[in-house]
Amino acid sequence: MSTTAPTPTPTSTRAAVDELLRRIGEGDPERIAELYADPCDWKLNWEEDAYDSPAVPWIRPRSTRADAADHYRQLAAHHVPEKVGTEIERVLVDGPHAVILGEIRQTARPTGHSYRARFALHLTFENGLITRHHVYEDSLAVIRAFTTE
């Protein structure tokens, strides 16, 4: 008897992406975090010195399901909820991998400045859970919104 997990299909990977996006839209950090493996390889394309910036505390590498929940809590706490929008332009799937391309529109709570940032999110799924979460975004647009008074 084999204990090997089934190979994800484009359909199952796409369904997992759709579920993640649905939960992000609902805004419950704990429910979103349930979709992450423990551990998870979570990285952002920011300079390492930005990881210690009090202006953007959600910007840092993560590795646990609890870290994922904390990320979504901090992200929500630092933005104006009525002024949030995300446009998903494309979802590309290749086996267990998915890349989500789009643009976020947010307003920084501390400064009131709005910003737009293009992004690519590379996810990898194993057994229905996210094992890789790598974000590539316009970090300059984000940091300017949080540091410009």
N, C-alpha and C positions, 0 to 999 in steps of 0.2 A: 504494500500500500504506500503510495507516494504522499508526502506531506508538502510538496511544492505548491506554492500559491499559483493560482491561474494567472496567465499572462493578461494584463489589462488590454482590452480592446478599445479602439477609438470611441465606441459607443459608451463603454463604462467610464472611460476617462472624461468624456464630454459630460456625462451625467454627473460625475463628481465635481467638475468645474461649475456646472449650473447650480448644484446644491450649495457650493461655497459662495457663489455670487448672490444667490437668494438669501443666504444667512447674513452675509455682509449687508445687504439691503435692509434686512430686518433690524440690524444694529445690536444684537445681543452677543457681547464678547465671549461669554461662556459657551453658547451654542456654536459660534464660529470655531472656537478652539477645539471643540469635540472632533473636528475634521482633521486635526493635525496629529501626526505620529509623535510619540515621545521616545526618543529624541527626533528632532527635525532640524535639517540644515537650512537655516534662515540667514540670508545675507542681503545687504543693500549696497548699492554702488556708490556710497558716500565715502568721503575721506575719513579715515579712522579718528581724526581729532574732532570731527562733528559728533561722534558717538557720546562725547561727554558734554555736549552743549545743553544747558538748561532750557534753551529756546525750543529745542526739538527732542525731548526725552524719549520719544517712541522710536527714534532713529538709532538703532543699535542691533547687533547680531542677536539672534534668539536661538534657543535650542530645545525648549520644552513646550508642552501644551499650555502650561501656566504662563509661560512667556508670551505665547500667542494671544491669550486672553488679555494679558497686560498691554500688549501692543494696541489692540483694538480699543481698550478702555482709554489709554492715553491719547490715541489719535482722536477719539471723540471728544475728550475733555479739552483739547487744544484747538478745536474748530467750532464754528458757529453752525449748529445742526440745520438751521433753516436755509443756510447758504452753501449746501454741499451738493455736488453733482458729479457723476461719473458717466462717461460715455465709453461703452465697450465697442470698439470698432471691428475687432476680429478675435476669434479664438482658433488657434492652430493646434491640432492634436496629432501626436505621433506615438502610438503605443501608450506607455505610462506617462508621457510628457505632454504638457500643454503650455502654450504661450498665449497670454492674454494681452492684447494691445489696446490702448485707449488713452483717454485724457481725463484727469481729475480736475474739478473746479471746487475750490475750497475758500474759506475765509478764516484767517488766523484770528482766534479769539483775543489774544493779548493786544494785537495792534489794530485789528479791524480791517487789515489789508486782504484783498482778494487775490487769488493767484490761480493760474492754470499750469498744469504740469503734464506733459506727455509721459507715458510709462509703458514698460513691458514687464510682465510678471511671468517668470518661468516656474512652473510647478511640476513636481514629479509625484505620482501616486503609487503606493504599494498597499495592496489589500484595502483599497478604498480610502486610505489616509494619505495626507500630504506629508511627504518625507523631504521635499525640497521646496523652498519658497525663496526665490531670488528676485529682487526688485531692481529694475533699472529705470530711473526717473530723472526728471529735470530738477536736480537737487538745488540748483542756484535759485530757481523760482520759489521753491519752498523756503529756503533759509532767508531770502530777501523779505518775504512776507512776514516772517517772525522776528526779524531783527531791525527792520526799518520802521521808525516811529513816524 
